[in-house]
Amino acid sequence: MASLNKLAIRGIRSFDDKQISVIEFFSPVTVIVGHNGSGKTTIIECLKYATTGDQPPNTRGGAFVHDPKMANEKEVKAQVKLRFHAANGTRMLAVRNLSVTVKKTSGFTMKTLESILALADGNAEKGGKRGVISTKCAEMDTEIPQLLGVSKAVLENVIFCHQEDSWWPLAEPSALKKKFDDIFEATRYTKALDNIKSLRKDRIADLKAENERLQSLAREKAHADKLRERISQLNATIAEKQVEYEQTKKEYEVIVEANQKFYDYATKFRELFVKYEALDGKKARLHADLDEAKLNLQEIVGTDEELELRLRRFDEHINAQKQRKRVEDTKKQDLEDELTNVRKQHTELTAQHGGLVAEAEAQDQRLAEREQLIHEVAEKHGIKGFNVTPLEREKVVDFLSKLNEMKNKHRTDLEKLQSDLRTKTEEYAHKQRMMDNELSKHKLEKENLREQIIERQKTIKKDERKLENLITIPSQLKTLQDDMDEKRARLTKHKTDMSTAQYDVKLTEVLSKVKVLEDRRELLNNELRTLGLQSDVRAKLNLAKEDIKTKGAEILNTLELANVKIRKLTKEKDVTVDTLEPEVNRLTAGREQRCEELERLANTANNNVSKAEATISNAKAQLKTKKDELRVLERRLKNEVEGETLEAAIKEAVREAGHRKQLDGNLSGGGAVYANLLRVGRQQKMCAACNRHLTDEEFKVFEKHMEEMKKKASPEAIEDNKNEMQEWESELERLQSLRPVDATCHQLKTKDIPALEKEIKELEDSYPDLTREAEEAVDDLDAVKRELKEIGVLKEHIKTIARLRGEVSRAKDDVAHYETELQASGSVKTADDVQRDLDDVTIELRSLEREKSQITTERERQKEALRLIENSIHEMEMKEKDLISEVKEKEKVEKSIAEMQQEIITFTNRTKEFDVKISEARAPIDALEEERRKSQNDMNVKISQAQHAAQEFNSSVDKLALINKGVERYVKDRRARQLTECAQNIEHSDAEIKRLSEDIEAARTSIAAIEKEINASGASVANYRDNIRVRKLAKDIIETQAEMDACNMDEAAKAKRNFEEKYPKAKEKENKLQTNYSHIAGEVSSHQSQLKALEADLKEFEDINKKYTEQLIRMSDMANSDLEKYAKALDNAIMKYHGLKMEEVNDTMKHLWNKTYQGTDIDGIKIRSDVEGGASKRSYNYRVVMTKDQVEMDMRGRCSAGQKMLASIIIRLALSDSFGQNCGILALDEPTNALDTENIDALAASLVECVSTRFMHVATSDLFCDQHHQ
């Protein structure tokens, strides 16, 4: 048993923080005696803090620790050290540390420091070792109650109950319920019970979800098996197709290589044909050009090199003349630019001259205006000596200075007048203020009298209203006295009625009936306790019967579910428990056979669909390849040949090249011919080509035509024509090289692509039928598989029914065994039957309680009515006194009104006297105001005249200053000199423009002479070039014929015939092999895609077999059944434990009360625990009752302070005896408080008996008290 050894205190409450105080506890009793404030209660508080970690009530903010101000320290550290023996005999040491620090502001800050819970061996005092268990406060709060063998609630409320909480057994119901629930630890068990029920409910809900999950996993498992089978079939098919694909691919590559070589060989001879045709055309064009060039040619003797040298030197002279012409052009351009700049400068100077002339005219105007204004101002203001014309600048300056002097004099006169006005105004204002002050004084006194009159009038009105309210007071007083007489009569009658009702007699009869029922309830409780000894067997019997009932209902439910599925599958009548299994076996055999047949059909249909998909895919791939090739070739043709066909482009190129050759022949040497014809025509007025005379009009047309022909026959035009001819010949060669591309496009467009499109259309037309057949086969197979799953569920139902029937049989055997065992013990009546009888008795008791309550309520109601009448009479008496005082108040108010009316008359007379004084004081003020107004008007007239004269003078000065400012600015800027300089610059510009115009005209004449010389040299150059061109054309014809003779056209013709005969057949064979090769590749690709899709689907069902097996195991219902049994057993155990403990506590309380209490008004006390809530959520409400003559009454509110103290001590002793059997400690703080001498002696004797009894049964026991006296 746990016991205390020593307690060390430092820095707690009044205990000093500098030294440690040690208290040793003795066995069996330790009594602590001392005066108030000596620290007796602090010892119990330290014991409670050391064991539970809870500080006393109302000690927040550091009140539990020694005050730092008393210690003259900023921080005080406190320590409580307790050495005790645990319930198992181990000696333990608990140390708790606190710290309180003074804040900068008012107040303290308390901290909990590190604590220690350690083992202390027997030699600790001699240096033995201590093993630390924990240093955390939270862990110590849990560990120490376990070491002492009691709960924390028992330590707080029973063993170390604080003095302020010592009356908690008689606290309000909610607080009492909380403390008893903590002591019984009911919350922990009820929470466990609720958790079990909640867990079972959740498990039932989870089982439904798990069942759905099991069905889902079964479907997934079947689907996964199907996927694995499809994957194995596809792997085999892919292996076969890949072998076939490799063989076809090799054959295709061999024939492609052979066809490419054959095509390349044939292409060489085709290029030879194209080259020969191009050479032949070139030769014809060269002959045509040669014939055209010889028409107008004047042959020159000499070799080709001599002709080239002559032409080159002639060009050098012409180039020198052209260089000279460019120099002259540059010179002319520079002169023109310079002339433009000079003309621009001349224009700007002209504009500037006009502006300066205008400014000179404006200056003359300003001088005239200034002189006229000076004459006017001098005449107006009487200034002599300025009437001459013109005025010199010194005169003007002198006039302006005189004007400024006169302006300053006017301003000084005006300021003097304004100053005189202000001085007189201030004098008048001073006199007026003095008179106004006297007048205001009289007015203020008059106003004070008027306010007093108004105040008295308001008070009179208020008192009159009050008097009006008090007029009815005498009549109210008379009425109230009559009502008081009537109430006294009713009070006498009510007392007579209560004496005749005999409520006490009726209440005694009800209490006697309650006593009989209480005795019967006591007998039933005894019987229930007796049956509690057999509660285990009876609980098993009830569980077995309930199990039989539950299992039977479960069998029927399972059979009904099975019949629903069978009716769905067979459309036949329901089956019984015995015929269920044969029927399910029959259905399983039929559905499995049907499933195998449908699987074969579905596989066949899927294979057909796969083959069709592969064929369509390959054909589409070939079609796409062909179309891509066609698009590439067409794009190439489109890029090479724009806007027309290849043949049309070739024809156009041939035509353009021939035209350029013909034009080249015509233009060679034509320039000299046209120049000669034009020269003869100008000299003789005739055409030298046809010898026809020309009129003037015809000659103009002839001259124009010849000029145009000369331009066309110029060397530049001939060179451009040659370049175009070469370009067209190159274009013709390029276009002829595109003929094979055009032929391939035609083959693809007319033969290959239409054939593939036709094949794809036929395949796509047949594909929907194959797909529909496959889908129908799969749907039928899925339907049969769903039926097989339903049958699988029926098999599970069969297993469940078989298991349940076995469990029902075993449960029936258990019922028979338990009933036999109970009959052998004398009764088969269950605790529920006894509980029902007990409930009936309780209902009757509650009915009597209600009747008693009604009688009591009626009695209390009558008493309350009596009290109400008495209170009403008392209120009327008080009101009578108030009315009498109000009558006296009425007389006082009437007297006050008369006095205030007399005061009003006096104040009115004095007001009239002040009116006369105010009238007398106002007359001098009015006279002074009139004098001030006249003086101010005179001064205002003078000031106004001075201001008008000053304004006119200022206006003249400002106008003259403005004009003079413009004149001075013109002179300062020297604008007259700028006008002279500008006129000189204009004359210089005119001379420069004339010189530049003459230079430009000379440059133009020189350029025209050079151009004439250059144009005359064109005819000679053209003749030299024509001779050189004719000789080159003859050489080109000979070279072209040599190339044509080198071509082997016979061999090319033979190769062409061979290509046209064999290549189409070889190409057709290549296309056929390509089709087969692509078809097989498409099938392999399709199968591989299907394989990847199936493998991806299979990954989603990874570990499906393991999950299915685990889920099947989790579907077991045994755990729920065990939880239900455990919940019922725990509920019964809690009820039994609660009943036994309450009975034990009440027996101890009855014994101690009878032993201790010396009075005769209370026979005994007990704790009542009333059950609330149903069986699913049961709780208890507690109350302390006292009994007298078999009547129970709540102690709370009905007992004295001494009875409350004694009852609280006895309840704690009883609870300690029941719940603290492993802890031999109990602390009583001031246990004799409020007890008389007899009860103190009896309590001491009872404590001695308790200690002696416990000391006989246990090895150690500690009881210690703190007292003011022994």
TARANOR-V719380 format. One record per pair of residues at least 12 apart in sequence whose C-alpha atoms are under 6 Angstrom apart, sorted by the first residue. I is the first residue (numbers start at 0). J is the second residue. Records with the same first field share a line. If there is no record, write none. Layout:
# TARANOR-V719380
I: J ; J
This chain:
# TARANOR-V719380
0: 86 ; 1221 ; 1222
1: 84 ; 85 ; 86 ; 147 ; 1222 ; 1223
2: 83 ; 84 ; 1223
3: 83
4: 24 ; 82 ; 83
5: 22 ; 23 ; 81 ; 82
6: 21 ; 22 ; 80 ; 81
7: 20 ; 21 ; 79 ; 80
8: 20 ; 79
9: 77 ; 78
10: 64 ; 65 ; 77
11: 64 ; 65 ; 77
12: 63 ; 64 ; 65
26: 1261
27: 1260 ; 1261
28: 1261 ; 1262 ; 1263
29: 1263
30: 1263 ; 1264 ; 1265
31: 1264 ; 1265
32: 1265 ; 1266 ; 1267 ; 1268
33: 1267
34: 1267
39: 1265
47: 159
50: 143
51: 140
52: 140
60: 107
61: 109
73: 100 ; 101
74: 99 ; 100
75: 98 ; 99
76: 97 ; 98
77: 96 ; 97
78: 95 ; 96
79: 94 ; 95
80: 93 ; 94
81: 93
85: 146 ; 147
86: 146 ; 147 ; 148
90: 119
91: 117 ; 118 ; 119
92: 116 ; 117
93: 115 ; 116
94: 114 ; 115
95: 114
96: 112 ; 114
97: 110 ; 111 ; 112
98: 110
114: 134
115: 133 ; 134
116: 131 ; 132 ; 133
117: 130 ; 131 ; 132
118: 130
147: 1222
148: 1221 ; 1222
149: 1219
152: 181 ; 182
153: 182
157: 1211
158: 1225 ; 1226
159: 1226
162: 1228
166: 1207
168: 1207
169: 1195
176: 1180 ; 1181
199: 1119
216: 1107
220: 1103
237: 1083
244: 1079
247: 1076
248: 1076
251: 1072
268: 1051
282: 1036
284: 660
288: 660 ; 661 ; 664
291: 664 ; 665
292: 664 ; 665 ; 667
296: 668
324: 1006
331: 999 ; 1002
345: 988
352: 981
355: 978
374: 386
409: 949
413: 945
438: 920
445: 910
448: 906
452: 903
459: 896
540: 814 ; 817
543: 810
547: 807
554: 800
561: 793
597: 780
601: 773 ; 776 ; 777
604: 773
605: 773
608: 769
613: 1081 ; 1082 ; 1085
614: 1078
616: 1081
617: 1077 ; 1078 ; 1081
629: 744
652: 727 ; 731
656: 724 ; 727
659: 724
666: 712
667: 1025
668: 1021 ; 1022 ; 1025
669: 712
670: 709 ; 712 ; 1018
671: 1018
673: 705 ; 709
1144: 1213
1145: 1165
1147: 1213
1148: 1213
1149: 1163
1155: 1241 ; 1242
1161: 1187
1162: 1186 ; 1187
1163: 1185 ; 1186
1164: 1184 ; 1185
1165: 1183 ; 1184
1166: 1182 ; 1183
1167: 1181 ; 1182
1168: 1180 ; 1181
1201: 1233 ; 1234
1223: 1260 ; 1261
1224: 1261 ; 1262
1225: 1262
1226: 1263 ; 1264
1227: 1264
1228: 1264 ; 1265
1229: 1265 ; 1266
